[in-house]
Amino acid sequence: MKYVSSRGGAGSIDFEGALFSGYAIDGGLFMPQTIPVLDYTTLQAWRNFSYPELVKQLCPLFISPELIPKAELNDLIDRAFSRFKHKDVVHLSRLKNGLNILELWHGVTYAFKDLSLSCTGQFLQYFLKKKKQHVTILVGTSGDTGSAAIESVRGEKNLDIFVLLPHGLCSQVQELQMTTVIEENVHVFLTEGNSDDIDQPIKELFADDDFSRRHNLMSLNSVNWSRILLQIAHYFYAYFRCAPTMDALPLPVVEIVVPTGAGGNLTAGCIAQKMGLPVELVAVVNDNDIVHRAIQQGDFSLSRTVKSTLASAMDIQEPYNMERIFWLLSGSDSNLVKSLMEEFYTAKKVQLPSELQKKLSEGLKSCTVSDEEIIQTMRCCWEENHYLLCPHTAVAVCYHYKHTICHPSISRCCLAPASPVKFEDAVRKAGLTPVVSTEINMLKDMETRSCTLKRGEDWAKILKGRVEADAKQRNHIQS
């Protein structure tokens, strides 16, 4: 399996190359050159697999055994999932009136990103130990990515991770999960800006070819293909647990509702569709509705500001993974994608061609959910099921409450990206009692460490200086 840039200007690389990259050299995102299509026999064989078993089946389709032999790959995956709190790694809760919630948050940081990042961290170490190489990881986070990335690599000697997060716009727990990690290889920056603001200095550092090469820069945001690959498993697991039958063709459709921010999870769902999984995808967003507007009207343009909502990890206006979805739905038309994305990043708006918008609206449903609806949904789910939702899961469940399933052969699954224990304020705003977690409460008494990036400062310059200083100190110690 080879990987190419969505903009067509970077040649092809293998999985290892894609894993250690951020953006491609032409500014695009890496995608598999071909997407394997699974037949009915394979889907039948997979139907009773556990979540880890599905990951073990999917990864070899995208990772050559010459890079990681299958037995070693399986060991890495087992090691990655060994820290998860639930024996099945993920869990499907079946609630009243056909409400199925796939809990993806049983990892160390109580967020779905633990699933992909725990494996990605293992893959990194596998290659780094062979190469005896050091890498510098840059991560921008609107909430959960930063803590999951930190947990996947904390304490490792062959890498340093620099995390930027918007101060005051994450939940207190999300912020503490990052700032309480006192490890020499972890560097956390609180910024006076929003989630889109923090992407800019990171892009600048990757765009500096000399700096990027000298420090072996890479990303663990969902820019990284490995993140997308691991998330494909969500859709297979959801389908096999929710499909009413698989005894004959055509296979029944399962509708999967995806709370959507930067679009990484949604991209994984689109790839699962391309692989032959009969799922319908619903992208549900909060008041930051650029994905909804793109699907409904072809209007891929920024609003004036990023709106702060209860579903804070989805407060994103530049959903960079939509570039991957455009590439998938345009038949891998890298010239079209390059033109669209360059116009978007220059003018901050672009009208999608009618043919692409048609494919987008045919392939995806979408809707927006307000803070008021999030609160109403959290209350309703508690009253009906005594089941507590995080605000991001509530975005998906709100769609379920508003849209009755019309066809009796179709079932629906809502993805739950985070545990309510991380969002005490939102739970209280809904008039509900937060779940008490001893592990989370301990964070509030722990020492914290971080630096502040103030508005008006040159964040890229400051970051470069810190990376350089860190490298100099490391080289001094080694010498």
N, C-alpha and C positions, 0 to 999 in steps of 0.2 A: 504494500500500500504506500503510495506516494501522496504528498500534500502540495497544493498549489495555492497561490494567493487569490483571493476573491477579485483582485484587480488585474491579475494576469501578468505582472511584471517581475516576478521573483524566482522563476524557474520552479523545479520540483525538489522537495526534500523528504526525508523519511520521518517516522514518528519522533525519533530522538531530536531531530532538527526542529520540528514543530513544538515539541515539549519545551525546549530551551529558548524559544523565541517569544517576543512580544508581538508587536505588529510586524508584518512582512516588510521588506525593504522598500516596497512601493506604497506603503501605508495601508495595505489591505490586511485581511485576516485569513489564516490558513484554513483550508477545507480539503477533505479527501478528494483525490482526483476522480475516483469512482465510488459509488455507494452500493454496497452489496445488497441484493434483493433476496429475501428469505422465502422459501416455498412453504406450502401447507404442511408438508411432512416435518420440516424443521420447527415450525410454530407449534405443531402438535407435540413434538418431542420436548419442547421447552416449557410447556404449559404448567407443569407442577414444580418447576425449579424454584428454589429459594432466591432471595434477592442476590446474595453473594454468588450463587451458581449462575445466575443470569449475567452478572458482571463478567464472570469467568468465560462465558460463551461469547459475549459481545467484544471484549477487548482483543482477542486474537484476530478478529475480522479486520481490525484497524492497526494492529501492532505486529510487525513481522516477527516470526519465531527466531529469525537470525539476530534480531535486536534483543528480545527477551524470550528465551525458551518457555514453552507453555507451563512446565512444572514450576519454574522460578516465578513466572507471572502469577500463577495461582497462589504461591507462597506470599508474594507481595500484597495481593488482594486480601488474603486471610489476615495478614499482619495489620493492614489498614483498618479492617473492621473489628479488630480485637478490642478496641476501646469503646465500642458502642454499648449503650445502656440496655437496649432491647435485644433479646435473644435472636430475633429475626432481622435485626438491623433496622428495617422499616416495619411499619404496622398499618394495616387497613382497619379503620373503625367504621362499622356499618351502623348507621343511625336511622332514625325514623324517616319515613316517606322517601325512601330511595337515596338518602344522603350518604354517600361514601366518601370518607376522608382518608387520604393516604398520608400518614405521618412520616415525614422525611427528616425529622428533627431529633433523632435519638442519639446523635453524636455528642462529642465533648462540649461543643459550644451551643447545643440545642438549636441548630439550624441546618437546613438541607445541604448547605455548602460543605459541611463536614464529610458528606458522602463522596463527593468528587475530589476534594482537596486532600483527604486522608490517603486516597490511592495515588493522587498526583505526587504527594510528598514522598511516597515510597518509590515511585518511578524515578523521581529526581535523585534520590539517594543511590539507587541501583546504578545509574549512569555515572554519578559524580564519584562514587567510590572506585569505579573502574578507571576513570580518567584522572583521578587525584586532582580535581579542578575545583575552583571556587566560583560561585555565581552571586550576583547581586539581584535580589528580587524587589521590584517596585509594585506596590499595590495601592490603588485608590479604592476606598470603601464607603458605601452609604449606610453600612450597618453590620452585616453578618460576614461578608467576605474577609475582612481584615482579621477578625478573631479566628476564623477557621483556617486561614492561611498561616497565621502565627502558630497555631497549635500543631499544624502539620510539619513545621520545620524548626520549632523552638529548640535552642540548645545545640543545634547542629554546627559543627566547626567549619564545614565547607560551603557555607552560604550565610549571607546577611539579608535580612528583610527590612525594607523601609515602607511603612504604612502611613498613608494620609487619610484622615477622616474629618468630616465637617463637625467642629465642636458645637455641641448643643443641639444638633439636628438628629443625632442617634439617640436611642434610649440610654438611660444611665447604665443599665446592665451591659449593653453592647459596648459602650465606651470603656467601662471598667474591665471587660474581658480582654481589652487590648492594653490599656495603660497599666494594669497590674502585673504584666509579664516582665519580670526583671531578668532578662537574659541578655548576655553580651551581644548576641547576633540579632536582637530585635530592637528596632528604632521606630517609635511612634510619634507622629506629628499631628497635633490638633490644629485645624485650619479655620480661619475666619472667612468661610465661604461655603458654597453648597457642593453637592456631589459632582456636578458637572465642572465646577471651578477646579476641583482637584485633579481632574483628568488632564488638564492642559499642561502643567509642568512635567507630568509623567510622559506625555507625548513628546514634549520638547527634548527630554533626555534620550528617548529612544530614537528621535530624529537625528541626534548628533552621532553619526556613524563611528567616529573615532572614540568618543567617550563610551558609547555602547559596547564596542568591541573590547576596549581596555578593561572594562569592569564586568564583562559577561552579563549584561543586563538581561533580565527576563521578567515576564509578568505572571502572576497567578490570578489575575482577574479572569473573567470568562472570555477575554481576548485569547487566552490560552486554549488550544484545541483539546487538550487532555480533559479540561473541565467539561466541555461539551460532550465528549465521548462518554464519560462516566454517567452523565445525566440521561443518556438515552435509555439506560436501564429502568428509570422511573416508569417510562411509558409501557414497556413490556410487562413489568410487574403489575402495574395498574390494570392493564388489559386482561392479563390472565386471571386476575382475582375478580374482575368485574364482568367479564363477558358471560352472558347467560348460558351459552353453550359453544362448543367448538367441534361438534360432531359432524358437521357437513359444510360444504361450500354453498353459497358465499358465507364467509365468516361474519358474525354480527359486528356491528359498529359499537365502540365505546366512546363516549364523549368525555374528554379530559379538560378540566378547567384549570388554567394556569395563571396564577398571580404573576404579573409581568412588570419587570423594571428594565434592566439592560437587555433582556431578551435571550439570555443564554439558555435557560430552561426551555423556552419556546422554540429555539433553534433545534435543541435536542429532540423535541417532539416532531418537528418538521422532518428531521432525518429519519426518525422511527417510521413516519408515514412513507417516506421514500423507500425504506427497507421492506415495505409491504405490510406493516402493522395497520389494521383497519381502525384507526382512531380519528375522531374529529377533534380539533383543537379550538379552545376558546381562550383568547388572550384578554384577561381582565386587568384593568389598570385603575389607579386612583385618579385624583384630579390632574395629575401630570399625564395628559392624554394623547401624546404624540403617536403612540403605536395604534391606538383606536382610530385616530384621524387618518392615519396612513392606510389602514385596512378598509375603512368605510368610504373615504373620499380621495385617497391618493395624496393627501396633504401631509407631507413629511416635513414639517417646519416647527421651529422652536416657538414656544410662547415667550412672553416677555420675561417671566421669572420662573424659577423652580418653586412650586408651591409646597409648603411644609404640611405634611399630613400625618395621621395616626399610623399609616403604613409607611413608615419613614424609609425603609430599605428600598422602596419603590419610587422614591422621590427623585426621578431621573428624567431629564429631557433629551439626552443624547443616547438613545438605546443602541449602542454600537453594533450589537449582534443582528440588528435588522439588516445590516450589510450582508451577512451570511444568508439570511432568508431571501433577500432579493436575488442573490446568486443562485440559490437552489431553485427558486420559482421562475427565473428567467432562462433556465436551461444552461446554467453556468456561463452566462454572457458577461465575461469579465470586463469587456469594453463598456457595456452599458452600466455596470456597477461602478466602475471607475469614474465615469462621467457623472453619475448621480451623486456619489459620495463627495467628489471634489466640489460639486456645486453646493451640496448641503453644507459642507464645512466652511465654504467661502461665504455664501449668502445666508447661511443659517436657515435655508428653506429650499425645498424642491418639490415640484409637482410630479408625481410618478407617471410614467407613460401609461396610457389607458389599458394596454394589454397586460402590463405587469400588475396594475391595480386590480384588474379583473381576476387574475390568478390569485392575488393576495386575498381578495374578499371571498373567492370560492374556496380557498384552502383554509381560511381562518375566520372564526367568528370573533366578535369583540364587544366589550362594553366598558363603561366607566362606573366607578363606585365612589360616592362622596364619604366624607368622615361621618356624617350623620347616618348614612346607610351602614357603615362599618359598625357603629355603636348599636344600631337597631339589630343587626345580624348577630352580633355577639350576645345580646340579650335574648333574642329569639332562640338561638341554638342552646343556650343554657336552660331556658324555660322548657323547651321541648325534650332535651336529651340529657340535661345536667352535664354538658360537655363544653369545656371552655376553649374558645378560639383565640389565637393571636390575631392582631388586626390584619395581617397579611393574608392569613387563611380566611378571615372573614370576607375579604374582597372576593375570593372565589366562591364561598358559600352564599354570599349575597346573590350572585348570578343564579345559583341553584334555586334560591327562594323565589326569584323573580321570573324564572323560566321553567315552566312545567315541561317535563319530558313528554313529547307528543306521541312517539312511537313506542309501543310496548316492548319491542325487541331491542331497544337501545337503553343502555344503562349509562350512568354518569359517575365520574370520579373527580373530586376536588383535591388538588395538591395542597398539602399543608407545609409551607416552607420553614416555619419556626414554631417553637413552643411558646405558650402564653407566659411562661415564667420570666421571659425576657422583656415583657411589656406591661409592667405593673401599672404604670400611669394610664395606659389605654384601657386596661381591665377595670380600673377604678372609675374612669370616665363613663364606662358602660354600666356603672352601678353594681359591679360584681366584685367578689372577693378574690384577690390574686392568690395563685398557688404559691405556697411557701417552699422554697428550695434552700436547704442548708448550704449547698454548694454555692448558690448564687449569693446568698446573704453574707457568706464569708468574704466575698469580693469587696464589700463595703468597708471593711476594716483593714484591708491590705494596703501596703505601700504602693504608690503609683509613680510612673516615670514617663515623661513625654516632653516634647518641645512644641512651641507655638509658632505657627506661620501667620503673620498678621496681614490684614488686607493692605494692599499697596506695596508690599515687599515683593522682590523678585524671587518667587518660590523655586523656580527652576535653578537659579543661581545658588540659592541656599542649599537645595538638595544636592547639587553637584559638589558643593564644598564639603558637605557631610560625608558623601560617598567617598570622595578623595581622601579626606582625613581618616576615615575608617580603614581604607586600603593601606594608607601610609602606616598607621598604627599596627595593623595586622602584619605587614611586611617587616616592620621593626622587631616585632615579637618573634617572628619566624627566623629572622637573621641572628 
